[in-house]
Amino acid sequence: MERKSPNATLTFILGVCIAALVGVVAYVYTGGDFGGENEAEIQIDLPGDNG
């Protein structure tokens, strides 16, 4: 069996760490809401609807 070189293993671990860091930054930046808002971005207020 071939042994993996230390550089390949280190590169893989570094890639996993970077992916995790990007995920955490995205989670914090979006406030934990990846799906977007449930409300529409444009709301129209109709006359007589004061409720």
C-alpha positions as CSV (number, residue, x, y, z in Angstrom):
1,M,0.0,0.0,0.0
2,E,1.1,3.5,-0.7
3,R,1.6,5.8,2.2
4,K,0.2,9.3,1.9
5,S,2.8,12.0,2.1
6,P,2.7,14.4,5.0
7,N,2.1,17.3,2.6
8,A,-1.1,15.7,1.2
9,T,-2.4,15.1,4.7
10,L,-1.6,18.6,5.9
11,T,-3.2,20.0,2.8
12,F,-6.4,18.1,3.4
13,I,-6.5,19.1,7.1
14,L,-5.9,22.8,6.1
15,G,-8.7,22.6,3.5
16,V,-11.1,21.2,6.0
17,C,-10.2,24.0,8.5
18,I,-10.7,26.7,5.8
19,A,-14.1,25.2,4.8
20,A,-15.2,25.2,8.4
21,L,-14.0,28.8,8.9
22,V,-15.9,29.9,5.9
23,G,-19.0,28.2,7.1
24,V,-18.8,29.8,10.5
25,V,-18.2,33.3,9.0
26,A,-21.2,32.8,6.7
27,Y,-23.3,31.7,9.6
28,V,-22.4,34.7,11.7
29,Y,-22.7,37.1,8.8
30,T,-26.2,35.9,8.0
31,G,-27.3,35.8,11.6
32,G,-27.8,32.1,11.4
33,D,-30.5,32.4,8.7
34,F,-29.3,30.6,5.6
35,G,-32.7,30.2,4.1
36,G,-33.5,33.9,3.8
37,E,-36.4,35.7,5.3
38,N,-39.9,34.4,5.4
39,E,-41.4,37.8,4.6
40,A,-41.4,39.3,1.1
41,E,-39.0,42.0,0.5
42,I,-41.6,44.3,-1.0
43,Q,-44.8,45.0,1.0
44,I,-47.7,47.0,-0.3
45,D,-49.9,48.7,2.2
46,L,-53.5,48.8,0.9
47,P,-55.8,51.7,1.8
48,G,-58.3,50.8,4.6
49,D,-56.2,48.0,5.9
50,N,-55.2,49.4,9.3
51,G,-54.9,46.1,11.1
